[in-house]
Amino acid sequence: MGELIISCYCSSQVQPSQGFLRSAGPRRNSLKIVGSIIFPVKVYVKLDHNSPRILCVTNHLRNSELIDPIFRWNGPGGYLSSENSSVQISPTGTLILRHFKSHLSGVYNCSLRFKLTATQPDKKLLLKYVIYAYSDPQYYYELTVRYHAAPCNSFHNISFEKALIQILNKLVAELSCEVILVKSECHHVKMQRGGLQNEIFFTFSVTCLDREEDNRLCQDSACDVSHRLNKAKYLIERFFKQEVEVRKKTAEPLPEIYYIEGTLQMVWIDRCYPGYGMNALRHPGCPECCVICSPGSYNPSNGIHCLHCDKSLKYGATKC
């Protein structure tokens, strides 16, 4: 399961949610969020996870006795009822959104009618929550490297390419990572003060599969994707370093296809799903999350930012 990160100004299990809250992980079912009559409360729910318990009371009223309370929840699609399989509302007005999906993102209102004493007239409150779907960034390394090559139309280059992919994948297999060829191009390169030589320009992506659902593999930080990705980077860099060291120690002539020393580059890249983006200023409660794009913005690709668009009227827009 993902970790629970609470971004607020207190440490109790009941959160007044002074602006925002992110929820995911084994403790999320015990977490409770209360509303505010001053500002909308931002809540971040991880995709395909349950929301925390969202109470239809303020922090002050939670500790008060309410007589004949009536709770009514409304969401982006209108009136909410427990008859909907994705909605759970308790008799005391607590809302849980189950298996949260993108289309559930939006503004939620809870109207509360109650009395503090039996002789007083009814009081009314309207509490507003803005609930956002989010996911973890899908980060990876982009690996570029150049090899001295056989003539560009030679089948030896194709055979070598397949062998190289197999070798790199074996290096990182135990980390549940994989190396995927993005492109390979053969070019004629004019050397400084020299003639032409053939070179293959490789671009690979190095990604790690999510071990989150496999508890056996998730007992410590070794399960973390970024940890495994950096370990994969170390193994790949060591492989190319050893290629150079072995070649320098041998008296044999250079093979036709060999790694060109110093051309290896590995760049860390973050990406979000289309319709999601990262924005620490707009979402301080989830600064490193890929949060669903709000109305007025969109993300058409797997970049990391929601772009401005006045024509976008829905959450999670992928087109302007």
C-alpha positions as CSV (number, residue, x, y, z in Angstrom):
1,M,0.0,0.0,0.0
2,G,1.1,3.6,-0.5
3,E,2.2,5.6,2.5
4,L,0.0,8.1,4.4
5,I,1.3,11.6,4.4
6,I,-0.7,14.2,6.3
7,S,0.1,17.8,5.4
8,C,-1.7,20.0,7.9
9,Y,-1.0,21.9,11.1
10,C,-1.8,19.3,13.7
11,S,-0.9,15.7,14.6
12,S,-4.2,14.2,16.0
13,Q,-6.2,11.6,14.2
14,V,-9.0,14.1,13.6
15,Q,-7.7,16.7,11.1
16,P,-9.3,20.2,10.9
17,S,-7.7,20.2,7.4
18,Q,-6.5,23.7,7.4
19,G,-6.4,23.9,3.6
20,F,-5.4,20.4,2.4
21,L,-4.9,16.7,3.2
22,R,-3.4,13.8,1.3
23,S,-4.6,10.3,2.1
24,A,-3.4,6.9,1.0
25,G,-2.0,3.9,2.9
26,P,-2.9,1.5,5.6
27,R,-4.0,4.2,8.1
28,R,-6.3,6.0,5.7
29,N,-9.4,4.2,7.0
30,S,-8.9,5.6,10.5
31,L,-8.2,9.1,9.3
32,K,-11.0,11.6,9.8
33,I,-11.3,15.0,8.1
34,V,-13.6,17.8,9.4
35,G,-14.8,20.8,7.4
36,S,-14.5,24.5,7.7
37,I,-17.1,27.3,7.3
38,I,-14.2,29.7,6.4
39,F,-12.7,28.0,3.3
40,P,-13.1,24.9,1.2
41,V,-11.0,21.9,2.4
42,K,-8.8,20.3,-0.1
43,V,-8.6,16.5,0.0
44,Y,-6.3,14.3,-2.1
45,V,-7.3,10.7,-2.7
46,K,-5.0,8.3,-4.5
47,L,-6.5,6.6,-7.6
48,D,-8.3,3.3,-6.9
49,H,-8.0,3.8,-3.1
50,N,-10.7,4.7,-0.6
51,S,-10.9,8.3,0.7
52,P,-10.5,9.1,4.4
53,R,-13.6,9.5,6.5
54,I,-14.9,13.0,5.6
55,L,-17.1,14.3,8.4
56,C,-20.0,16.7,7.9
57,V,-19.1,18.8,10.9
58,T,-16.6,21.4,11.9
59,N,-13.9,20.7,14.5
60,H,-15.9,22.7,17.0
61,L,-19.2,20.9,16.4
62,R,-17.5,17.5,16.5
63,N,-17.2,17.9,20.2
64,S,-20.8,19.2,20.7
65,E,-24.0,17.4,21.1
66,L,-26.3,17.8,18.1
67,I,-30.0,17.3,18.3
68,D,-32.0,16.0,15.3
69,P,-29.1,16.4,12.9
70,I,-29.8,16.1,9.2
71,F,-27.0,15.5,6.8
72,R,-27.1,15.9,3.0
73,W,-24.2,15.4,0.7
74,N,-23.9,16.6,-2.9
75,G,-21.1,15.9,-5.3
76,P,-20.1,16.8,-8.9
77,G,-23.0,14.6,-10.1
78,G,-25.6,15.9,-7.6
79,Y,-27.1,14.2,-4.6
80,L,-25.0,11.4,-3.0
81,S,-26.5,8.2,-1.7
82,S,-25.1,5.0,-0.3
83,E,-27.1,3.2,-3.0
84,N,-24.2,4.1,-5.2
85,S,-21.5,1.4,-4.9
86,S,-18.7,4.0,-4.8
87,V,-20.3,6.1,-2.0
88,Q,-20.7,5.2,1.6
89,I,-22.5,7.6,4.0
90,S,-22.9,6.7,7.7
91,P,-26.0,7.6,9.8
92,T,-23.9,10.4,11.3
93,G,-23.1,11.9,7.9
94,T,-19.5,10.6,7.4
95,L,-18.7,10.2,3.8
96,I,-16.2,7.6,2.3
97,L,-15.6,7.5,-1.5
98,R,-14.6,4.0,-2.4
99,H,-12.1,2.9,-5.2
100,F,-11.7,6.6,-6.1
101,K,-11.7,7.4,-9.9
102,S,-10.8,10.5,-11.9
103,H,-14.5,11.4,-12.6
104,L,-15.2,11.6,-8.9
105,S,-12.9,14.6,-8.5
106,G,-14.6,17.9,-7.9
107,V,-16.5,20.0,-5.3
108,Y,-18.5,18.3,-2.6
109,N,-20.9,20.0,-0.3
110,C,-22.5,18.8,2.9
111,S,-25.5,20.7,4.3
112,L,-26.0,20.2,8.0
113,R,-29.2,21.1,9.9
114,F,-29.3,20.6,13.7
115,K,-30.2,22.0,17.1
116,L,-27.9,22.6,20.0
117,T,-30.8,22.4,22.5
118,A,-34.3,21.1,22.0
119,T,-35.8,24.6,22.5
120,Q,-33.6,26.4,20.0
121,P,-34.5,26.9,16.3
122,D,-32.6,24.9,13.7
123,K,-29.2,25.9,12.7
124,K,-27.8,25.4,9.2
125,L,-24.2,25.0,7.9
126,L,-22.8,24.3,4.5
127,L,-19.4,22.8,4.4
128,K,-17.4,22.6,1.1
129,Y,-14.7,20.1,0.2
130,V,-12.7,20.0,-3.0
131,I,-11.6,16.4,-3.6
132,Y,-8.8,15.6,-6.1
133,A,-7.7,12.3,-7.5
134,Y,-3.9,11.9,-7.6
135,S,-1.3,9.3,-8.5
136,D,2.4,8.9,-7.9
137,P,4.7,10.2,-10.6
138,Q,5.7,7.6,-13.2
139,Y,9.4,8.4,-13.2
140,Y,12.1,6.7,-15.3
141,Y,15.7,7.1,-16.6
142,E,16.4,8.0,-20.2
143,L,19.6,6.3,-21.2
144,T,21.5,7.4,-24.3
145,V,24.7,5.8,-25.5
146,R,26.8,5.6,-28.7
147,Y,28.6,2.6,-30.2
148,H,31.1,2.3,-33.0
149,A,29.3,0.2,-35.5
150,A,29.5,-2.0,-38.6
151,P,28.3,-0.5,-41.9
152,C,24.8,1.0,-41.3
153,N,23.1,-1.6,-43.5
154,S,24.8,-4.6,-41.8
155,F,22.8,-7.2,-40.0
156,H,25.5,-7.4,-37.4
157,N,24.2,-4.1,-36.0
158,I,20.7,-5.6,-35.6
159,S,22.0,-8.7,-33.9
160,F,24.1,-6.6,-31.5
161,E,21.2,-4.4,-30.7
162,K,19.1,-7.4,-29.6
163,A,22.0,-8.8,-27.6
164,L,22.6,-5.5,-25.8
165,I,18.9,-5.2,-24.8
166,Q,19.0,-8.7,-23.3
167,I,22.2,-7.9,-21.4
168,L,20.8,-4.7,-19.9
169,N,17.5,-6.3,-18.9
170,K,19.3,-9.2,-17.2
171,L,21.2,-6.6,-15.1
172,V,18.1,-5.1,-13.7
173,A,15.7,-8.0,-13.7
174,E,16.0,-8.8,-10.0
175,L,15.0,-5.2,-9.2
176,S,11.7,-5.7,-11.2
177,C,13.0,-3.1,-13.7
178,E,13.1,-3.2,-17.4
179,V,15.1,-1.6,-20.2
180,I,13.1,-0.7,-23.3
181,L,14.6,0.4,-26.6
182,V,13.2,3.8,-27.6
183,K,15.1,4.2,-30.8
184,S,18.4,3.4,-32.5
185,E,19.9,5.3,-35.4
186,C,23.1,4.5,-37.4
187,H,25.0,7.6,-38.7
188,H,28.2,8.4,-40.5
189,V,30.3,10.5,-38.2
190,K,33.2,12.7,-39.4
191,M,35.9,12.5,-36.8
192,Q,38.1,15.4,-35.7
193,R,41.1,15.4,-38.0
194,G,40.0,12.0,-39.2
195,G,37.8,10.1,-41.6
196,L,34.2,8.8,-41.4
197,Q,33.1,6.1,-39.0
198,N,29.8,4.4,-38.4
199,E,28.1,5.0,-35.1
200,I,24.8,3.7,-33.5
201,F,23.0,6.2,-31.3
202,F,20.9,4.3,-28.8
203,T,18.1,5.7,-26.6
204,F,16.6,3.5,-23.9
205,S,14.1,4.0,-21.1
206,V,14.7,2.4,-17.8
207,T,11.6,1.8,-15.7
208,C,10.7,-0.1,-12.6
209,L,7.5,-2.0,-12.1
210,D,5.3,-1.1,-9.2
211,R,5.6,-3.7,-6.3
212,E,3.0,-1.9,-4.2
213,E,0.5,-4.7,-4.3
214,D,3.0,-7.5,-3.4
215,N,3.4,-7.3,0.4
216,R,6.1,-9.9,0.3
217,L,8.4,-7.6,-1.6
218,C,7.5,-4.4,0.3
219,Q,8.9,-4.9,3.7
220,D,11.4,-2.0,3.5
221,S,12.7,0.8,1.4
222,A,14.0,-1.6,-1.2
223,C,10.5,-1.8,-2.5
224,D,10.5,1.9,-3.3
225,V,10.5,2.6,-7.1
226,S,13.0,5.4,-6.9
227,H,15.4,3.3,-4.7
228,R,15.3,0.4,-7.3
229,L,15.6,2.8,-10.2
230,N,18.7,4.3,-8.8
231,K,20.1,0.8,-8.1
232,A,19.4,0.0,-11.8
233,K,21.3,3.2,-12.8
234,Y,24.3,2.1,-10.7
235,L,24.3,-1.4,-12.3
236,I,24.1,0.0,-15.9
237,E,26.8,2.6,-15.3
238,R,29.1,-0.1,-13.8
239,F,28.5,-2.3,-16.8
240,F,29.6,0.3,-19.3
241,K,32.6,1.3,-17.1
242,Q,33.7,-2.4,-17.0
243,E,33.4,-2.5,-20.8
244,V,36.0,0.2,-21.1
245,E,38.3,-1.4,-18.4
246,V,38.2,-4.8,-20.0
247,R,39.0,-3.3,-23.4
248,K,42.0,-1.4,-22.0
249,K,43.5,-4.5,-20.4
250,T,43.4,-6.6,-23.5
251,A,46.0,-6.6,-26.3
252,E,43.3,-7.8,-28.8
253,P,42.3,-5.4,-31.6
254,L,39.1,-3.5,-31.1
255,P,35.9,-5.4,-32.2
256,E,33.8,-4.0,-35.0
257,I,31.1,-2.9,-32.6
258,Y,32.1,-1.4,-29.3
259,Y,31.0,1.2,-26.7
260,I,32.4,4.7,-27.2
261,E,33.8,5.8,-23.9
262,G,32.2,8.9,-22.3
263,T,29.0,8.8,-24.4
264,L,26.7,7.2,-21.7
265,Q,24.1,9.6,-20.2
266,M,21.3,8.8,-17.9
267,V,18.7,11.5,-17.2
268,W,15.9,11.2,-14.5
269,I,12.5,12.1,-16.0
270,D,9.2,12.6,-14.1
271,R,5.9,12.1,-15.9
272,C,2.3,12.2,-15.1
273,Y,-0.7,10.5,-16.8
274,P,-2.5,12.7,-19.4
275,G,-5.0,14.9,-17.5
276,Y,-2.7,15.1,-14.4
277,G,0.1,17.4,-13.4
278,M,2.4,18.5,-10.5
279,N,2.1,22.0,-9.0
280,A,3.5,22.5,-5.5
281,L,2.1,26.1,-5.3
282,R,-1.5,25.1,-6.2
283,H,-1.4,21.8,-4.2
284,P,0.9,22.3,-1.2
285,G,-0.7,19.3,0.4
286,C,0.5,17.0,-2.3
287,P,3.6,18.8,-3.9
288,E,5.2,15.7,-5.4
289,C,1.9,14.1,-6.6
290,C,0.4,14.0,-10.0
291,V,-2.9,15.7,-9.2
292,I,-5.8,15.8,-11.6
293,C,-5.9,19.0,-13.7
294,S,-8.6,21.4,-12.5
295,P,-11.1,23.2,-14.8
296,G,-9.2,25.8,-16.7
297,S,-6.2,23.6,-17.3
298,Y,-5.3,20.4,-19.1
299,N,-2.4,18.0,-19.9
300,P,-2.5,16.4,-23.3
301,S,0.5,14.1,-22.8
302,N,2.6,12.4,-20.1
303,G,4.4,15.6,-19.1
304,I,4.4,16.9,-15.6
305,H,2.4,20.1,-15.8
306,C,-1.2,21.1,-16.3
307,L,-1.3,23.8,-18.9
308,H,-3.7,26.8,-18.9
309,C,-6.8,26.6,-21.0
310,D,-9.9,28.8,-20.5
311,K,-12.0,26.4,-22.6
312,S,-11.4,23.4,-20.3
313,L,-14.4,23.0,-18.0
314,K,-13.8,19.6,-16.4
315,Y,-11.4,17.9,-14.1
316,G,-8.7,15.8,-15.9
317,A,-8.9,17.4,-19.3
318,T,-6.5,16.1,-21.9
319,K,-7.6,18.5,-24.7
320,C,-8.1,22.3,-24.7
